Each structure stands twice: as C-alpha cells, then as structure tokens.
Amino acid sequence: MTSRSSSFGRRRRVGAVFVAMTLLPVTACTGGGTTPGATAAPATSSPAASPTTTATPTPTASYKPADASGRAQNVPVPVLPEAAKAETKEGAIAFAAYWFSLLSFGYETGELAEFEAVTSPACEPCAKAKNVMSAWHSEGRWLIGGKITTPSVSSEFVRDVDATYQVVVQAQQTPLTYMRQDGSIARSDPPPDDTGNLLFVTFSGGVWTVANVGRIVG
C-alpha cells in the first residue's frame, strides 16, 4: 500500500425577490360622455400580488485540512459510485478508487465505519492502517496529511480460483504528521514511496469487498 507501515460561503445571500403586479385604474368611455343624471362608477384596481421570496440556500461549510491548530474540518464524505455496485470491470475499478478515498477519509477524520464495512477483517495491512487511524484520532490527538489520490486504476478483471479479482492502483499519499493533544508534534513521516498497490477484491451480495492488499515491487 502506498502508506508506510505506520500510515496506510461565504453565504451567497440571495436577497428576497419581490414580485408585485400593479394594475393602473382605467375608466370605460361611451360615446362622448356619461348619461345625464348618472354617476360615473369609481375606477377600481386589483390589489397588488403578495410578494414572493426565494429560499436562501443553506451555506455549505468549507473544507479545512488539518494543521497545527487542529484536525481537519468538513471533509467531504466519499460516495460510492453507481458503477461500483456491479460485478463488472468498470465496477471493480470504481470500487478500488472509492476504497482508497475511504482510506484517505479515515486518515483525515478517524471515521472508519464505511471503510470497515467494505474491508475484510482478514486483511492485515488494512488492520494496521485502521489501528493507526483509530489511535491517532483519540484522546485529543489528530493527524496532519495522509490525503490519498489515485491517478491510475486498472484491472484485467480475471476471476481467480478464490473468487477474487485483482486491481492495480497507483496511489499517492501526502506525508503524515502525528499531533499530540497539546499541539506538539510526536513524529513526522517522510513522503511515502510512490509505488503501485495490488488490491484483491471480491463481489458478493451486490457488494464489493477488499480481501487483501499488497505492494507491487519491481
């Protein structure tokens, strides 16, 4: 896996828009004047339409990465792509990219429920990464960095005898800095090697799961 052994509004105010239609009073004329003795009817006007307003959109909180002052805020939650819901080559590739986005989300937030839901407990490298994320997002600690991107994801989509498919992923991760509760730095990792990763994934019950992951060497 790309990580090392220790790491794996501005409110746009939409002003109220008032729409009012005013009808000018008009009088009807017959011939050259009014009938003697008759009283002209007063001009009438329709009442103005009630003002209407457009709803002010709820502002979206902006993403703030972790820094020396505190943990990351408003980190976008990864969304499972539609393609990743099918047992196809495109589905395996989409799922692999999604899984790494969950891993990245875990490093930034310590939230691992979705990651655990699609990862086999038997995956040892996954368990090590999970332990790092859990430990360093507890008791007031946090992590800086660790964000993962996947520039390249591919698969030959060949099902092995153990019902797994292999997906090759080039993953890049920013260096990790481990912060103590008091804001001091416990350790900083150098940039991880940019190596390939091999995901072993299975599909069952309409859901993809990572069974194991390894590093491609050579």
C-alpha positions as CSV (number, residue, x, y, z in Angstrom):
1,M,0.0,0.0,0.0
2,T,1.2,3.5,-0.6
3,S,1.5,4.5,3.0
4,R,4.3,3.3,5.2
5,S,3.8,0.7,7.9
6,S,2.7,3.5,10.2
7,S,0.3,5.0,7.8
8,F,-1.6,3.2,5.3
9,G,-19.8,30.6,2.0
10,R,-19.3,32.9,2.0
11,R,-23.0,32.5,2.3
12,R,-24.3,33.7,-1.0
13,R,-27.2,35.6,0.1
14,V,-30.0,35.5,-2.3
15,G,-32.0,38.6,-1.5
16,A,-35.7,38.2,-1.3
17,V,-37.2,38.8,-4.7
18,F,-40.4,40.7,-4.5
19,V,-42.7,40.4,-7.5
20,A,-45.7,42.8,-7.4
21,M,-48.0,43.5,-10.4
22,T,-49.8,46.9,-10.2
23,L,-52.9,47.4,-12.3
24,L,-53.4,51.0,-13.4
25,P,-57.0,52.2,-12.9
26,V,-59.0,52.7,-16.1
27,T,-62.5,54.1,-16.9
28,A,-64.7,53.0,-19.7
29,C,-66.0,55.7,-22.1
30,T,-69.2,55.5,-24.0
31,G,-69.7,58.0,-26.9
32,G,-68.8,61.5,-25.8
33,G,-69.8,61.4,-22.2
34,T,-71.9,60.0,-19.4
35,T,-75.6,59.6,-19.2
36,P,-77.4,62.6,-17.6
37,G,-78.1,62.1,-14.0
38,A,-75.9,59.1,-13.9
39,T,-72.9,58.9,-11.6
40,A,-69.7,57.6,-13.0
41,A,-68.6,54.4,-11.4
42,P,-65.3,54.9,-9.5
43,A,-62.3,53.4,-11.0
44,T,-61.2,50.1,-9.4
45,S,-57.9,48.4,-9.3
46,S,-56.9,44.9,-8.5
47,P,-54.9,44.5,-5.3
48,A,-51.1,44.0,-5.7
49,A,-50.0,40.4,-5.7
50,S,-48.4,39.2,-2.5
51,P,-44.6,39.4,-2.5
52,T,-42.9,36.1,-3.1
53,T,-39.5,35.2,-1.9
54,T,-36.9,32.7,-3.0
55,A,-35.5,30.5,-0.3
56,T,-32.0,31.4,0.9
57,P,-29.8,28.3,0.3
58,T,-28.1,26.7,3.3
59,P,-24.4,27.6,3.2
60,T,-22.0,24.7,2.6
61,A,-19.3,24.6,5.2
62,S,-15.9,24.8,3.5
63,Y,-13.3,22.1,3.8
64,K,-10.4,22.8,6.0
65,P,-7.4,20.4,6.1
66,A,-5.8,19.5,9.4
67,D,-3.0,21.8,10.6
68,A,-1.0,22.5,13.7
69,S,-4.1,24.2,15.2
70,G,-6.4,21.2,14.9
71,R,-7.9,18.4,13.0
72,A,-9.5,18.6,9.5
73,Q,-13.0,20.0,9.3
74,N,-15.9,19.4,6.9
75,V,-14.0,16.7,5.0
76,P,-16.2,15.5,2.1
77,V,-17.6,12.0,2.7
78,P,-16.8,9.6,-0.1
79,V,-19.8,8.5,-2.1
80,L,-20.0,5.0,-3.7
81,P,-20.2,5.4,-7.5
82,E,-23.1,3.7,-9.2
83,A,-20.6,1.8,-11.3
84,A,-19.2,0.2,-8.2
85,K,-22.4,-1.6,-7.5
86,A,-22.0,-4.1,-10.3
87,E,-19.7,-7.1,-10.8
88,T,-18.0,-5.7,-13.9
89,K,-14.5,-4.5,-14.8
90,E,-15.7,-0.9,-14.5
91,G,-17.3,-1.7,-11.2
92,A,-14.1,-3.2,-9.8
93,I,-12.1,-0.2,-10.9
94,A,-14.6,2.3,-9.5
95,F,-14.8,0.4,-6.2
96,A,-11.0,0.4,-5.8
97,A,-10.8,4.1,-6.3
98,Y,-13.7,4.5,-3.8
99,W,-11.9,2.3,-1.2
100,F,-8.8,4.5,-1.3
101,S,-11.0,7.5,-0.9
102,L,-12.4,5.9,2.3
103,L,-8.9,5.2,3.5
104,S,-8.0,8.8,2.9
105,F,-11.1,10.0,4.7
106,G,-10.1,7.8,7.6
107,Y,-6.7,9.3,7.9
108,E,-8.2,12.8,7.9
109,T,-11.1,12.2,10.2
110,G,-10.6,8.9,12.1
111,E,-14.1,7.9,10.9
112,L,-13.8,4.3,9.8
113,A,-17.3,2.8,9.7
114,E,-17.6,2.8,5.9
115,F,-14.0,1.7,5.5
116,E,-14.6,-1.3,7.8
117,A,-17.9,-2.2,6.0
118,V,-16.1,-2.9,2.7
119,T,-12.8,-4.3,4.1
120,S,-12.2,-7.9,5.2
121,P,-11.0,-8.3,8.8
122,A,-8.5,-10.8,7.5
123,C,-6.6,-8.0,5.6
124,E,-3.6,-7.5,7.8
125,P,-2.2,-4.3,6.1
126,C,-5.8,-2.9,6.3
127,A,-6.0,-3.7,10.1
128,K,-2.6,-2.0,10.7
129,A,-3.7,1.1,8.9
130,K,-7.0,1.1,10.8
131,N,-5.2,0.9,14.2
132,V,-3.0,3.9,13.3
133,M,-6.0,5.9,12.3
134,S,-8.0,4.9,15.4
135,A,-5.2,5.6,17.8
136,W,-4.3,9.0,16.4
137,H,-7.8,10.3,16.3
138,S,-8.5,9.5,20.0
139,E,-7.8,11.3,23.3
140,G,-7.5,14.6,21.6
141,R,-4.8,13.6,19.1
142,W,-5.0,14.1,15.3
143,L,-3.2,13.6,12.1
144,I,-2.0,16.2,9.6
145,G,-1.7,15.0,6.0
146,G,-2.3,11.5,4.8
147,K,-4.6,12.5,2.0
148,I,-4.7,9.9,-0.8
149,T,-5.2,10.3,-4.5
150,T,-5.4,7.6,-7.2
151,P,-4.1,8.8,-10.5
152,S,-4.3,5.4,-12.1
153,V,-6.6,2.4,-11.5
154,S,-6.7,-0.6,-13.9
155,S,-7.7,-4.3,-13.9
156,E,-7.7,-7.2,-16.3
157,F,-10.8,-8.4,-14.5
158,V,-9.9,-12.1,-14.3
159,R,-11.6,-14.0,-11.5
160,D,-9.2,-16.2,-9.6
161,V,-9.9,-19.6,-8.1
162,D,-10.5,-18.0,-4.8
163,A,-13.2,-15.7,-6.4
164,T,-11.1,-12.6,-6.2
165,Y,-10.2,-10.0,-8.8
166,Q,-7.0,-8.0,-8.9
167,V,-7.0,-4.3,-9.3
168,V,-3.8,-2.3,-9.8
169,V,-3.8,1.1,-8.2
170,Q,-1.3,3.9,-8.3
171,A,-1.9,5.7,-5.1
172,Q,-0.2,8.9,-3.8
173,Q,-0.3,9.9,-0.2
174,T,0.8,13.2,1.4
175,P,3.2,12.8,4.4
176,L,1.8,12.2,7.8
177,T,2.4,14.3,10.9
178,Y,1.3,12.9,14.3
179,M,-0.1,15.6,16.7
180,R,-0.4,15.2,20.4
181,Q,-3.3,16.6,22.4
182,D,-1.3,19.6,23.5
183,G,-0.5,20.5,19.9
184,S,3.1,19.3,19.9
185,I,4.4,17.0,17.1
186,A,5.0,13.4,18.1
187,R,6.5,12.4,14.7
188,S,6.6,13.4,11.1
189,D,6.9,10.8,8.3
190,P,8.9,11.5,5.1
191,P,6.9,11.4,1.8
192,P,5.8,7.8,1.1
193,D,7.2,6.0,-1.9
194,D,5.0,6.3,-4.9
195,T,4.6,2.6,-5.6
196,G,1.8,0.5,-7.1
197,N,-0.7,-1.3,-5.0
198,L,-2.5,-4.5,-5.8
199,L,-6.0,-4.9,-4.4
200,F,-7.7,-8.3,-4.2
201,V,-11.4,-7.7,-4.3
202,T,-14.4,-9.9,-4.1
203,F,-18.1,-9.4,-5.1
204,S,-20.9,-11.0,-3.1
205,G,-24.5,-10.0,-2.4
206,G,-24.2,-6.9,-4.6
207,V,-21.2,-5.5,-2.6
208,W,-17.5,-5.3,-3.3
209,T,-15.1,-6.0,-0.5
210,V,-11.3,-5.7,-0.3
211,A,-9.9,-9.1,0.8
212,N,-6.3,-8.1,0.8
213,V,-3.9,-5.5,-0.5
214,G,-0.2,-5.7,-1.3
215,R,2.6,-3.5,-2.8
216,I,3.8,-4.1,-6.3
217,V,7.6,-4.3,-6.2
218,G,9.9,-4.3,-9.3
